[in-house]
Amino acid sequence: PPVILLLHEAIPQHFWCIPFSVDGNPVPSIRWLFNGTALAEGPYIHTRIVEYEHNSTVLHGCLQLNRPTHVNNGNYTLLVRNSLGFAARSVQGRFMENPFSFSPEEPIPGRCRGLAGPQPEPRPCRRQVSVAVALAVFACLFLSVMLIVLNKCGRRSKFGINR
């Protein structure tokens, strides 16, 4: 069955790398979990086998992260499986501190002018919405009138006299 020989915290290289070494015969499949859910690998986060020893069952590699931010901080779990069994081990990944005083993934609560505090739900004020709609209608009417005036006044006369 597969065995996880080594799993270290992330180290900065050209990319950030979470190094690992696994052993198993037959060769185990490698998957990752991020905070308990399956990690979708792509061009910015992917598993790379760094070193393959000839006549050995040990695989050395790393989970590469290209420019991770505070969103990528969390618990990374390495899962290895073959037909004889499976193994799992976790490591904490810390790449950068949250630069915001709030979490950018959560909606920003709105405030209405004239109320004592923030609203219980993040929704815009009715007065602000009605003012925005009135301005949009006024702008459309103004542009329509301008196009009609330019169309009528922009015609050339039969006699070559400009107005």
C-alpha positions as CSV (number, residue, x, y, z in Angstrom):
1,P,0.0,0.0,0.0
2,P,1.1,3.6,-0.5
3,V,3.0,5.4,2.2
4,I,3.6,9.2,2.5
5,L,7.3,9.5,3.4
6,L,7.5,13.3,3.5
7,L,5.2,16.2,3.5
8,H,6.6,19.7,4.3
9,E,5.1,23.1,4.7
10,A,5.1,25.3,1.6
11,I,8.5,26.8,0.6
12,P,9.0,29.7,-1.8
13,Q,10.9,28.9,-4.9
14,H,10.3,30.2,-8.4
15,F,6.7,29.0,-7.6
16,W,5.5,28.1,-4.1
17,C,6.0,24.4,-3.5
18,I,4.5,22.0,-1.0
19,P,7.1,19.2,-1.2
20,F,6.2,15.5,-0.8
21,S,7.6,12.0,-1.2
22,V,5.4,8.9,-1.6
23,D,6.2,5.2,-1.9
24,G,3.9,2.5,-3.3
25,N,3.8,-0.4,-5.6
26,P,1.8,-0.2,-7.9
27,V,2.4,3.5,-8.4
28,P,-0.3,5.4,-6.4
29,S,-2.5,8.1,-7.7
30,I,-2.1,11.5,-6.1
31,R,-4.9,13.9,-5.2
32,W,-5.1,17.0,-3.0
33,L,-7.8,18.4,-0.7
34,F,-8.0,22.1,0.2
35,N,-9.8,22.7,3.5
36,G,-11.6,19.4,3.2
37,T,-12.8,19.8,-0.4
38,A,-11.2,18.5,-3.6
39,L,-8.6,20.8,-5.0
40,A,-9.2,21.6,-8.6
41,E,-5.8,21.6,-10.4
42,G,-5.2,23.9,-13.3
43,P,-2.5,26.1,-14.8
44,Y,-1.9,28.0,-11.5
45,I,-2.1,25.0,-9.1
46,H,-0.9,21.6,-10.1
47,T,1.1,18.5,-8.9
48,R,4.5,18.1,-10.4
49,I,6.7,15.0,-10.0
50,V,10.2,16.6,-9.5
51,E,12.4,13.5,-9.2
52,Y,11.9,10.0,-10.4
53,E,14.4,7.4,-9.3
54,H,15.1,4.5,-11.7
55,N,14.4,1.1,-10.1
56,S,12.6,2.7,-7.2
57,T,9.0,3.0,-6.2
58,V,9.5,6.4,-4.4
59,L,8.0,9.5,-6.1
60,H,9.3,13.0,-5.1
61,G,7.3,16.0,-6.1
62,C,5.5,19.1,-5.1
63,L,2.2,20.9,-5.3
64,Q,3.1,24.0,-7.2
65,L,1.2,27.2,-6.6
66,N,1.8,30.2,-8.9
67,R,1.5,33.5,-7.0
68,P,-0.8,32.3,-4.2
69,T,-2.5,35.0,-2.0
70,H,-4.3,35.0,1.3
71,V,-7.2,33.2,-0.3
72,N,-4.9,30.1,-0.8
73,N,-4.1,30.0,3.0
74,G,-5.5,26.8,4.5
75,N,-5.1,23.1,5.2
76,Y,-3.7,21.0,2.3
77,T,-4.3,17.2,2.5
78,L,-2.3,14.8,0.3
79,L,-4.3,11.7,-0.6
80,V,-2.4,8.8,-2.2
81,R,-4.2,5.6,-3.3
82,N,-3.5,2.4,-5.2
83,S,-5.2,-1.0,-5.4
84,L,-3.7,-2.1,-2.1
85,G,-4.8,0.9,0.1
86,F,-4.5,4.6,0.7
87,A,-2.8,7.1,2.9
88,A,-3.4,10.8,3.8
89,R,-1.5,13.5,5.6
90,S,-2.1,17.2,6.0
91,V,0.0,20.4,6.1
92,Q,-0.9,24.0,6.8
93,G,-0.2,26.4,3.9
94,R,0.4,30.1,4.8
95,F,1.4,32.3,1.9
96,M,0.4,35.9,2.8
97,E,-1.6,37.7,5.4
98,N,-5.0,39.1,4.5
99,P,-4.3,42.7,3.3
100,F,-7.9,43.8,4.0
101,S,-9.6,44.5,7.3
102,F,-12.6,42.5,5.9
103,S,-12.9,39.3,3.9
104,P,-13.2,40.1,0.2
105,E,-15.2,37.0,-0.5
106,E,-18.1,38.3,1.7
107,P,-20.5,41.0,0.5
108,I,-19.9,44.4,1.8
109,P,-22.8,45.6,4.0
110,G,-24.4,48.8,2.6
111,R,-25.4,51.9,4.6
112,C,-28.3,54.2,3.9
113,R,-28.0,57.8,4.6
114,G,-30.4,59.0,7.2
115,L,-30.5,55.7,9.1
116,A,-28.8,55.2,12.5
117,G,-26.8,52.1,11.5
118,P,-26.1,49.6,8.8
119,Q,-29.0,47.6,7.3
120,P,-29.6,44.0,8.4
121,E,-29.3,42.9,4.8
122,P,-26.9,44.3,2.2
123,R,-29.5,46.0,-0.1
124,P,-29.5,49.6,-1.6
125,C,-31.8,52.3,-0.3
126,R,-35.0,53.0,-2.2
127,R,-34.3,56.7,-2.5
128,Q,-30.8,56.0,-4.0
129,V,-32.3,53.6,-6.5
130,S,-35.1,56.0,-7.5
131,V,-32.5,58.9,-8.0
132,A,-30.3,56.6,-10.1
133,V,-33.3,55.5,-12.3
134,A,-34.5,59.1,-12.7
135,L,-31.0,60.2,-13.8
136,A,-30.8,57.4,-16.3
137,V,-34.2,58.3,-17.8
138,F,-33.2,61.9,-18.0
139,A,-30.0,61.0,-19.8
140,C,-31.8,58.9,-22.3
141,L,-34.4,61.6,-23.1
142,F,-31.7,64.2,-23.4
143,L,-29.7,62.1,-25.8
144,S,-32.8,61.3,-27.9
145,V,-33.7,65.0,-28.2
146,M,-30.1,65.9,-29.1
147,L,-30.1,63.2,-31.9
148,I,-33.4,64.5,-33.3
149,V,-32.2,68.2,-33.3
150,L,-28.9,67.2,-34.9
151,N,-30.6,65.1,-37.5
152,K,-33.0,68.0,-38.5
153,C,-30.5,70.8,-38.4
154,G,-27.7,68.8,-40.0
155,R,-29.5,68.5,-43.4
156,R,-28.1,70.4,-46.3
157,S,-30.3,72.7,-48.2
158,K,-31.1,72.4,-52.0
159,F,-29.5,75.7,-52.7
160,G,-26.2,75.3,-50.8
161,I,-27.2,77.8,-48.1
162,N,-26.2,76.6,-44.7
163,R,-28.3,77.4,-41.7
